[in-house]
Amino acid sequence: MKEDKEKEAKLEAVKKELNEKIQGIMGPTPEDSPPTAAPEPEPKLPAKPKPKPKPEEPKTEEAPMKGVPPVPAADSAKAAEKPEPEEPKTDADKPAEEPKQDTATDSEEDLDTAVDDIAASESDEVLAAEDEAVERAFDSNNKKQGFWQKTKDFLRRWWENPRARWATIIGVGVLIILLASIPNTRYFFLNIVGVRSRASLKVLDQSTQQPLKNVTVSIGNQTGVTDNEGQVYLSKLKLGKQDMAIDRRAFAEVDKKVTIGWGSNPLGDYQLEPTGIQYTFQVNDFLSDKPIAKAEATSGDASAFSDDTGKLVLTLDTKSDEDAEITISKDGYRNEQLMVGDPNQAIEVKMVPAKKHVFVSKRSGKYDVYKIDADGKNEELVLAGTGTERDDMVLVPHPTKNVAALVSTRDNMRNSDGYLLSTLTILNLETNETVSLGRSERFEVVGWVGDKLVYVQIAAGASTNNPKRQRLMTYDYATGESTEITATNYFNDIVLANDKIYYAPSAAFSDGANIALFVVDADGKNRKALIDKEVWNIFRTEYNKLAIAVGQAWYEYNLADGSLNAMGGAPATQKSRIYVNSPNKENSIWPDERDGKGVLLVYNLGNKDDATITAQSGLTTPITWLNDTTVVYRINTDQETADYVVNIQGGEPRKLVDVTNTGGIDRWYYY
């Protein structure tokens, strides 16, 4: 029904359009014309009888020509009539004229008829066009369905034909191989599917052949900066030819094309030509005078490294008459600040360990704690004495950090029996801040394992027969956490070796429980019993050997492989060695007494050989490292008590500072 209504609406629109066109040609119809004065009536004559119309012949309709509106039926009938010869007429014979109103009416009727015919014809054309469009749509759909059906039939026939199938597969494979064999084509298709690669290169100073740091390297749309080794690594790179740029102030820029292929793409070394002002330095150790390699000079974003001979050349983007502020740095050494102006004069730089040496001095009448640099500079008071300290103070520095543990009676606190209690204090040598770990009758420091301080606390106020009177503890400087490893009435012996704690609890007041030689990590984990008997003494006779006394029997324990073997008797010397490892754990120093003199030796953990560093009367502990090559040891004689500094790579020892004698990491104290 909706379609019928739409057709009727279209017909009405066509009628309206045709009426407007006809009115434009023939003028307005009488209905549309304005009223005019009625014409005067003419005298009527007697009407002549009308001749009878001849019977109409049957009409034959011809199909209208396409695009030409059909002729109205009335007009076609008139045109079909053949005029007959008329007889001469007189005025009397003339028929009276019909009123004009009737003529207009007939004309209007004829016009409406013509309009209806034209509208009907055009509506037929519209309907025919719509039907044709629908038919075309169906034909198109049928054609599409036919196309897909034909395609399916073709593919089915192709697959069922082995020869055609394999020929096509082989052809496609050959085409892929050909495309893959051409780099440009291969890279084009790999880039389209999102394949990316990576590349690396190294940038050097052309004048020194040393790596350049902070050099900007760009490949394609990826950018990176070189590290301390002059290396830069770039990823997410498109394959194929890419633009590469290497840029650094005071150096000539490098621009070139590189081809990025599949894989890691090591692009090799690139040398930059200096274009700025160059300053030259000679960097050596202040004690051994040995050259220091890989020392870095920086000024702003510019940097350079020293070679194996200690020579360092820094290129700056400045004028020759300008002063430049330069910092020389090296891991384990103090930063040296320099102002340089003349690029033609080489500058000698002596590097000093960065770690502070900490010591106790009574120069003020009290036991004060000081810190000082290895060259005797920058001495500073860390903790003033209170005047209540006993002379049995203990000071144990951290192996790598500016931190130390101090045992003293500085708080002047006593127990109920009036016994002066000791305080364990952690000193931060950077900020001079302190942390107290509590008070007790006594603290015995065993040593440091990383950031963990290992110590024994004698419980204040506990009776002598308390089964947990002595507590083996650790304190983590980094986290501030304290952990109890174990507790007993007292320990027969404790040794810290290769970052492991070996301890032997006494059988007193223990009911025979947990009596053995134990080994445990500094965090309390991996506890293991080595000998299920009470052990009286533990002596470290070599770097990797312990001599263990079990009653009258002796055992040797190998720290390297964990083996335990019976000995034929007691060791030749019942004295325990004190080994202190270097920060990099490549060497370990230990003191000995030979020919009436103290001797400082260094044990190389790689080749397992000892070498004498120095021999002096009164040489003793405490001993400590300031960096991987610099050692501080103590001389205690009637003439002086002082700390000396020496480099294990050579050079003469130097007196650092006069001190008050204190304890350090030493033989286990017997209570």
For each residue, the residues with C-beta under 8 A, 3 or more apart:
1: 4 5
2: 5 6
3: 6 7
4: 1 7 8
5: 1 2 8 9
6: 2 3 9 10
7: 3 4 10 11 123 126 127
8: 4 5 11 12
9: 5 6 12 13
10: 6 7 13 14 123 126
11: 7 8 14 15 119 120 123
12: 8 9 15 16
13: 9 10 16 17
14: 10 11 17 18 118 119 122 123 126
15: 11 12 18 19 115 116 119
16: 12 13 19 20
17: 13 14 20 21
18: 14 15 21 22 115 118 119 122
19: 15 16 22 23 115
20: 16 17 23 24
21: 17 18 24 25
22: 18 19 25 26 111 114 115
23: 19 20 26 27 28 29 32
24: 20 21
25: 21 22
26: 22 23 111
27: 23
28: 23 32 33
29: 23 32 33 104 108 111
30: 33 101 104 108
31: 108
32: 23 28 29
33: 28 29 30 36
34:
35:
36: 33
37:
38:
39: 100
40:
41: 44
42: 96 97
43:
44: 41 96
45: 92 94 96
46:
47: 95 96
48: 93 94 95
49:
50: 95
51:
52:
53: 56
54:
55:
56: 53 59 77
57: 80
58:
59: 56 73 76 77 80
60:
61:
62:
63:
64: 68 69 70 71 121
65: 68
66:
67:
68: 64 65
69: 64 114 117 118 121 122
70: 64 117 118 121
71: 64 75 76 79
72: 75 76 110 113 114 117
73: 59 76 77 113 117
74: 77 78 110 113
75: 71 72 78 79 110
76: 59 71 72 73 79 80
77: 56 59 73 74 80 81
78: 74 75 81
79: 71 75 76
80: 57 59 76 77
81: 77 78
82:
83: 86
84:
85:
86: 83 89
87:
88:
89: 86 93 94
90: 93 94
91: 94
92: 45
93: 48 89 90
94: 45 48 89 90 91
95: 47 48 50
96: 42 44 45 47
97: 42
98: 102 103
99: 102 103
100: 39 103 104
101: 30 104 105
102: 98 99 105 106
103: 98 99 100 106 107
104: 29 30 100 101 107 108
105: 101 102 108 109
106: 102 103 109 110
107: 103 104 110 111
108: 29 30 31 104 105 111 112
109: 105 106 112 113
110: 72 74 75 106 107 113 114
111: 22 26 29 107 108 114 115
112: 108 109 115 116
113: 72 73 74 109 110 116 117
114: 22 69 72 110 111 117 118
115: 15 18 19 22 111 112 118 119
116: 15 112 113 119 120
117: 69 70 72 73 113 114 120 121
118: 14 18 69 70 114 115 121 122
119: 11 14 15 18 115 116 122 123
120: 11 116 117 123 124
121: 64 69 70 117 118 124 125
122: 14 18 69 118 119 125 126
123: 7 10 11 14 119 120 126 127
124: 120 121 127 128
125: 121 122 128 129
126: 7 10 14 122 123 129 130
127: 7 123 124 130 131
128: 124 125 131 132
129: 125 126 132 133
130: 126 127 133 134
131: 127 128 134 135
132: 128 129 135 136
133: 129 130 136 137
134: 130 131 137 138
135: 131 132 138 139
136: 132 133 139 140
137: 133 134 140 141
138: 134 135 141 142
139: 135 136 142 143
140: 136 137 143 144
141: 137 138 144 145
142: 138 139 145 146
143: 139 140 146 147
144: 140 141 147 148
145: 141 142 148 149
146: 142 143 149 150
147: 143 144 150 151
148: 144 145 151 152
149: 145 146 152 153
150: 146 147 153 154
151: 147 148 154 155
152: 148 149 155 156
153: 149 150 156 157
154: 150 151 157 158
155: 151 152 158 159
156: 152 153 159 160
157: 153 154 160 161
158: 154 155 161 164 165 168
159: 155 156 165
160: 156 157
161: 157 158 164 165
162: 165 166
163: 166 167
164: 158 161 167 168
165: 158 159 161 162 168 169
166: 162 163 169 170
167: 163 164 170 171
168: 158 164 165 171 172
169: 165 166 172 173
170: 166 167 173 174
171: 167 168 174 175
172: 168 169 175 176
173: 169 170 176 177
174: 170 171 177 178
175: 171 172 178 179
176: 172 173 179 180
177: 173 174 180 181
178: 174 175 181 182
179: 175 176 182 185 186 189
180: 176 177 185 186
181: 177 178 186
182: 178 179 185 186
183: 186 187 240 259 261
184: 187 188 240
185: 179 180 182 188 189
186: 179 180 181 182 183 189 190 239
187: 183 184 190 191 238 239 240
188: 184 185 191 192 240
189: 179 185 186 192 193
190: 186 187 193 195 239 262
191: 187 188 194 195 238 239 240
192: 188 189
193: 189 190
194: 191
195: 190 191 239 262
196: 235 236 237 238 239
197: 235 237 238 239 260 261 262 263 265
198: 233 234 235 236 237 264 265
199: 219 233 234 237 258 260 264 265 266 267
200: 231 232 233 234 264 265 266 267
201: 217 231 232 266 267 268 269 270
202: 211 226 229 230 231 232 268 269 270
203: 211 212 215 217 226 230 232 246 248 269 270 271 272
204: 208 209 210 211 212 230 269 270 271 272
205: 208 209 210 211 212 251 271 272 274 304 313 315
206: 209 271 272 273 274
207: 274 278 313 315
208: 204 205 304 307 311 313
209: 204 205 206 271 307
210: 204 205 230 304 305 306 307 313
211: 202 203 204 205 226 228 229 230 231 305
212: 203 204 205 215 226 230 248 251 272 303 304
213: 226 227 228 230 296 303 304 305
214: 225 226 248 301 302 303
215: 203 212 225 226 230 232 246 247 248 251 272
216: 223 224 225 245 246 247 248
217: 201 203 223 224 225 226 232 234 244 245 246 247
218: 222 223 224 243 244 245 247
219: 199 222 234 237 242 243 244 258 260
220: 237 238 242 243 260
221: 238
222: 218 219 234 235 236 237
223: 216 217 218 234
224: 216 217 218 232 233 234
225: 214 215 216 217 232
226: 202 203 211 212 213 214 215 217 229 230 231 232
227: 213 230 231 232
228: 211 213 296 305
229: 202 211 226
230: 202 203 204 210 211 212 213 215 226 227
231: 200 201 202 211 226 227
232: 200 201 202 203 215 217 224 225 226 227
233: 198 199 200 224
234: 198 199 200 217 219 222 223 224 237
235: 196 197 198 222
236: 196 198 222
237: 196 197 198 199 219 220 222 234 242 260 265
238: 187 191 196 197 220 221 242 260
239: 186 187 190 191 195 196 197 260 261 262
240: 183 184 187 188 191 259 260
241: 257 258 259 260
242: 219 220 237 238 257 258 259 260
243: 218 219 220 255 257
244: 217 218 219 254 255 256 257 258 267
245: 216 217 218 253 254 255
246: 203 215 216 217 253 254 255 270 272
247: 215 216 217 218 253 254
248: 203 212 214 215 216 251 253 272
249: 276 301 302 317
250: 274 275 276 277 302 315 316 317
251: 205 212 215 248 272 273 274 275 276 315
252: 272 273 274 275
253: 245 246 247 248
254: 244 245 246 247 270 272
255: 243 244 245 246
256: 244
257: 241 242 243 244
258: 199 219 241 242 244 267
259: 183 240 241 242
260: 197 199 219 220 237 238 239 240 241 242 265
261: 183 197 239 265
262: 190 195 197 239
263: 197
264: 198 199 200
265: 197 198 199 200 237 260 261
266: 199 200 201
267: 199 200 201 244 258 270
268: 201 202
269: 201 202 203 204
270: 201 202 203 204 246 254 267
271: 203 204 205 206 209
272: 203 204 205 206 212 215 246 248 251 252 254
273: 206 251 252
274: 205 206 207 250 251 252 278 315
275: 250 251 252 315
276: 249 250 251 315 316 317 318
277: 250 315 316 317 318 319 320 343
278: 207 274 313 314 315 316 343
279: 297 313 314 316 324 326 340 343 347
280: 311 312 313 343 346 347
281: 297 306 311 312 313 314 328 346 347 348 349
282: 291 310 311 312 346 347 348 349
283: 291 292 295 306 310 311 312 328 330 349 351
284: 288 289 290 291 292 310 348 349 350 351
285: 288 289 290 292 350 351 629 647 649 651
286: 289 350 351 352 374 375
287: 374 630 645 646 647 651 652 654
288: 284 285 629 647 649 650 651
289: 284 285 286 650 651
290: 284 285 647 649 650 651
291: 282 283 284 306 308 309 310 311
292: 283 284 285 295 306 310 330 333 351
293: 306 307 308 310
294: 305 306 330
295: 283 292 305 306 310 312 328 329 330 333 349 351
296: 213 228 303 304 305 306 328 329 330
297: 279 281 303 304 305 306 312 314 326 327 328
298: 302 303 326 327 329
299: 302 303 314 316 324 325 326 327
300: 316
301: 214 249
302: 214 249 250 298 299 314 315 316 317
303: 212 213 214 296 297 298 299 314
304: 205 208 210 212 213 296 297 312 313 314 315
305: 210 211 213 228 294 295 296 297 312
306: 210 281 283 291 292 293 294 295 296 297 309 310 311 312
307: 208 209 210 293 310 311 312
308: 291 293
309: 291 306
310: 282 283 284 291 292 293 295 306 307
311: 208 280 281 282 283 291 306 307
312: 280 281 282 283 295 297 304 305 306 307 328
313: 205 207 208 210 278 279 280 281 304
314: 278 279 281 297 299 302 303 304 326
315: 205 207 250 251 274 275 276 277 278 302 304
316: 250 276 277 278 279 299 300 302 324
317: 249 250 276 277 302
318: 276 277 322 324
319: 277 322
320: 277 343
321: 341
322: 318 319 341
323: 339 340 341
324: 279 299 316 318 339 340 341
325: 299 337 338 339
326: 279 297 298 299 314 337 338 339 340
327: 297 298 299 335 336 337 338
328: 281 283 295 296 297 312 335 336 338 349 351
329: 295 296 298 333 335 336
330: 283 292 294 295 296 333 351
331:
332: 353 354 355 583 627 628
333: 292 295 329 330 351 352 353 354 627
334: 351 352 353 354 373
335: 327 328 329 354
336: 327 328 329 349 350 351 352
337: 325 326 327
338: 325 326 327 328 347 349
339: 323 324 325 326
340: 279 323 324 326 343 347
341: 321 322 323 324
342: 345
343: 277 278 279 280 320 340
344:
345: 342
346: 280 281 282
347: 279 280 281 282 338 340
348: 281 282 284
349: 281 282 283 284 295 328 336 338
350: 284 285 286 336 375
351: 283 284 285 286 292 295 328 330 333 334 336
352: 286 333 334 336 373 374 375 377
353: 332 333 334 373 374 626 627 630
354: 332 333 334 335 627
355: 332 400 401 402 625 626 627
356: 371 372 373 402 429
357: 371 372 373 374 397 624 626 632 643 645 656 657
358: 369 370 371 382 395 397 404 427 429
359: 369 370 372 395 643 657 659 660 662
360: 367 368 369 370 393 395 659 660 662
361: 364 367 368 370 657 658 659 660
362: 365 366 367 368 385 660
363: 368 658
364: 361 368 384 385
365: 362 387
366: 362 384 385 386 387 389
367: 360 361 362 385 389 391 393 408 410 660
368: 360 361 362 363 364 381 383 384 385
369: 358 359 360 381 382 383 385 395 406 427
370: 358 359 360 361 379 380 381 382 657
371: 356 357 358 379 380 382 402 429
372: 356 357 359 376 377 378 379 380 656 657
373: 334 352 353 356 357 376 377 378 379
374: 286 287 352 353 357 626 630 632 645 656
375: 286 350 352
376: 372 373 379 656 657
377: 352 372 373
378: 372 373
379: 370 371 372 373 376 657
380: 370 371 372 432
381: 368 369 370 384
382: 358 369 370 371 427 429 432
383: 368 369 406 425 427 432 434
384: 364 366 368 381
385: 362 364 366 367 368 369 389 410
386: 366 389 410 411 412
387: 365 366
388: 409 410 411 412 420
389: 366 367 385 386 393 408 409 410
390: 393 408 409 420
391: 367 660
392: 663
393: 360 367 389 390 406 407 408 662 663
394: 405 406 407 408 443 445 662 663 664
395: 358 359 360 369 404 405 406 407 622 662 663 664
396: 404 405 445 447 448 453 622 664 665
397: 357 358 403 404 624
398: 401 402 403 404 405 448 451 477
399: 448 580 581 583 624 625
400: 355 583
401: 355 398 451 477
402: 355 356 371 398 428 429 430
403: 397 398 426 427 428 429 477
404: 358 395 396 397 398 426 427 429
405: 394 395 396 398 424 425 426 427 445 448 453 455
406: 369 383 393 394 395 424 425 426 427
407: 393 394 395 422 423 424 425 443 445 663
408: 367 389 390 393 394 422 423 425
409: 388 389 390 412 420 421 422 423
410: 367 385 386 388 389 423 425
411: 386 388 421 423 436 439
412: 386 388 409 420
413: 420 421 423 439
414: 417 418 419 420 421
415: 418 419 421 441 460 461
416: 461
417: 414
418: 414 415
419: 414 415 441
420: 388 390 409 412 413 414
421: 409 411 413 414 415 439 440 441 460
422: 407 408 409 439 440 441 442 443
423: 407 408 409 410 411 413 436 437 438 439
424: 405 406 407 436 437 438 440 443 445 455 457
425: 383 405 406 407 408 410 434 435 436 437
426: 403 404 405 406 434 435 436 437 453 475 477
427: 358 369 382 383 403 404 405 406 432 433 434
428: 402 403 431 432 433 434 435
429: 356 358 371 382 402 403 404 432
430: 402
431: 428
432: 380 382 383 427 428 429
433: 427 428
434: 383 425 426 427 428
435: 425 426 428 480
436: 411 423 424 425 426 439
437: 423 424 425 426 443 475 482
438: 423 424 457
439: 411 413 421 422 423 436 460
440: 421 422 424 443 457 458 459 460
441: 415 419 421 422 458 459 460
442: 422 457 458 671
443: 394 407 422 424 437 440 455 456 457 458
444: 455 456 458 668 669
445: 394 396 405 407 424 453 454 455 664 665
446: 454 455 456 494 496 501 665
447: 396 453 454 496 665
448: 396 398 399 405 451 452 453 454
449: 452 454 474 496 499 501 522
450: 499 522
451: 398 401 448 476 477 478 479
452: 448 449 474 475 476 477 522 523
453: 396 405 426 445 447 448 474 475 477
454: 445 446 447 448 449 472 473 474 496 501 522
455: 405 424 443 444 445 446 473 474 475
456: 443 444 446 470 471 472 473 491 494
457: 424 438 440 442 443 470 471 473
458: 440 441 442 443 444 462 469 470 671
459: 440 441 462 466 468 469 470 471
460: 415 421 439 440 441
461: 415 416
462: 458 459 466 468 469
463: 466 469
464: 469 489
465: 489 508 509
466: 459 462 463 469 489 509
467: 487 488 489 509 510
468: 459 462 471 487 488 489
469: 458 459 462 463 464 466 487 488 489 490
470: 456 457 458 459 487 488 489 490 491 671
471: 456 457 459 468 484 486 487
472: 454 456 484 485 486 487 491 494 501 503
473: 454 455 456 457 482 483 484 485
474: 449 452 453 454 455 482 483 485 522 523 524
475: 426 437 452 453 455 481 482 483
476: 451 452 479 480 481 482 483
477: 398 401 403 426 451 452 453 480
478: 451
479: 451 476
480: 435 476 477
481: 475 476
482: 437 473 474 475 476
483: 473 474 475 476 523 524
484: 471 472 473 487 524
485: 472 473 474 501 503 520 524
486: 471 472 503 505 514 518 520
487: 467 468 469 470 471 472 484
488: 467 468 469 470 491 505 506 510 514
489: 464 465 466 467 468 469 470 505 506 508 509 510
490: 469 470 505 506 508 671
491: 456 470 472 488 494 503 504 505 506 668
492: 504 505 506 534 535 536 537
493: 503 504 535 536 537 538 668
494: 446 456 472 491 501 502 503 504 538 668
495: 501 502 503 538 540 546 576 668
496: 446 447 449 454 499 500 501 502 665
497: 500 502 540 546 559 579
498: 544 559
499: 449 450 496 521 522
500: 496 497 519 520 521 559
501: 446 449 454 472 485 494 495 496 519 520 521 522
502: 494 495 496 497 517 518 519 530 538 546
503: 472 485 486 491 493 494 495 517 518 520
504: 491 492 493 494 516 517 518 534 535 536 538
505: 486 488 489 490 491 492 510 514 515 516 518
506: 488 489 490 491 492 510 534
507: 510 512 515 534
508: 465 489 490
509: 465 466 467 489
510: 467 488 489 505 506 507 513 514 515
511:
512: 507 515
513: 510
514: 486 488 505 510
515: 505 507 510 512 532 533 534
516: 504 505 529 530 531 532 533 534 535
517: 502 503 504 529 530 531 533 535 538 548
518: 486 502 503 504 505 527 528 529 530
519: 500 501 502 527 528 530
520: 485 486 500 501 503 524 525 526 527 528
521: 499 500 501 524 525 526
522: 449 450 452 454 474 499 501
523: 452 474 483
524: 474 483 484 485 520 521 527
525: 520 521
526: 520 521
527: 518 519 520 524
528: 518 519 520
529: 516 517 518 532
530: 502 516 517 518 519 557 564
531: 516 517 535 548 550 555 564
532: 515 516 529
533: 515 516 517 550 551
534: 492 504 506 507 515 516 550 551
535: 492 493 504 516 517 531 538 548 549 550
536: 492 493 504 549 550 551
537: 492 493 548 549 574
538: 493 494 495 502 504 517 535 546 547 548 549 576
539: 546 547 548 549 571 574 575 576
540: 495 497 543 545 546 547 576 577 578 579
541: 545 546 547 571 573 576 577
542: 545 577
543: 540 559 577 579 588 603 605 608
544: 498 558 559 560
545: 540 541 542 556 557 558 559
546: 495 497 502 538 539 540 541 556 557 559
547: 538 539 540 541 554 555 556 567 570 571 574
548: 517 531 535 537 538 539 554 555 556 557
549: 535 536 537 538 539 553 554 570
550: 531 533 534 535 536 553 554 555
551: 533 534 536
552:
553: 549 550 566
554: 547 548 549 550 566 567 568 569 570 571
555: 531 547 548 550 564 565 566 567
556: 545 546 547 548 564 565 566 567
557: 530 545 546 548 562 563 564
558: 544 545 561 562 563 564 565
559: 497 498 500 543 544 545 546 562
560: 544
561: 558
562: 557 558 559
563: 557 558
564: 530 531 555 556 557 558
565: 555 556 558
566: 553 554 555 556
567: 547 554 555 556 570 571
568: 554
569: 554
570: 547 549 554 567 574
571: 539 541 547 554 567 574
572:
573: 541
574: 537 539 547 570 571
575: 539
576: 495 538 539 540 541 667
577: 540 541 542 543 590 592
578: 540 590 591 621 623 665 666 667
579: 497 540 543 588 589 590 603
580: 399 588 589 590 623 624 625 665
581: 399 585 587 588 605 625
582: 585 586 587 588 589 625 628 629
583: 332 399 400 625 627 628
584: 628
585: 581 582 605
586: 582 604 605 606 628
587: 581 582 602 603 604 605 628 648
588: 543 579 580 581 582 602 603 605
589: 579 580 582 600 601 602 603 613 623 625 631 633 648
590: 577 578 579 580 600 601 603 623
591: 578 598 599 600 601 619 620 621 623 633
592: 577 598 599 601
593: 596 597 598 599
594: 597 599 615
595:
596: 593 617
597: 593 594 615 616 617 619
598: 591 592 593 615 616 617 618 619 620 635
599: 591 592 593 594 612 614 615 619
600: 589 590 591 612 613 614 615 619 623 631 633 646
601: 589 590 591 592 610 611 612 613
602: 587 588 589 610 611 613 631 648
603: 543 579 587 588 589 590 608 609 610
604: 586 587 607 608 609 610 611
605: 543 581 585 586 587 588 608
606: 586
607: 604
608: 543 603 604 605
609: 603 604
610: 601 602 603 604
611: 601 602 604 648
612: 599 600 601 615
613: 589 600 601 602 631 646 648
614: 599 600 619 633 644 646 653
615: 594 597 598 599 600 612 619
616: 597 598 619 635 644 653
617: 596 597 598 635 637
618: 598 635 636 637 640
619: 591 597 598 599 600 614 615 616 633 634 635
620: 591 598 633 634 635 636
621: 578 591 633 634 664 665 666
622: 395 396 633 634 662 663 664 665 666
623: 578 580 589 590 591 600 631 632 633 634 664
624: 357 397 399 580 631 632 664
625: 355 399 580 581 582 583 589 628 630 631 632
626: 353 355 357 374 630 631 632 645
627: 332 333 353 354 355 583 630
628: 332 582 583 584 586 587 625
629: 285 288 582 647 648 649
630: 287 353 374 625 626 627 645 646 647 648
631: 589 600 602 613 623 624 625 626 645 646 647 648
632: 357 374 623 624 625 626 643 644 645 656
633: 589 591 600 614 619 620 621 622 623 643 644 646
634: 619 620 621 622 623 641 642 643 644 659 661
635: 598 616 617 618 619 620 640 641 642 643 644
636: 618 620 641 661
637: 617 618 640 641
638:
639:
640: 618 635 637 658
641: 634 635 636 637 658 659 660 661
642: 634 635 655 656 657 658 659
643: 357 359 632 633 634 635 655 656 657 659
644: 614 616 632 633 634 635 653 654 655 656
645: 287 357 374 626 630 631 632 653 654 656
646: 287 600 613 614 630 631 633 651 652 653 654
647: 285 287 288 290 629 630 631 650 651
648: 587 589 602 611 613 629 630 631
649: 285 288 290 629
650: 288 289 290 647
651: 285 287 288 289 290 646 647
652: 287 646
653: 614 616 644 645 646
654: 287 644 645 646
655: 642 643 644
656: 357 372 374 376 632 642 643 644 645
657: 357 359 361 370 372 376 379 642 643
658: 361 363 640 641 642
659: 359 360 361 634 641 642 643 662
660: 359 360 361 362 367 391 641
661: 634 636 641
662: 359 360 393 394 395 622 659
663: 392 393 394 395 407 622 666
664: 394 395 396 445 621 622 623 624
665: 396 445 446 447 496 578 580 621 622
666: 578 621 622 663 669
667: 576 578
668: 444 491 493 494 495
669: 444 666
670:
671: 442 458 470 490
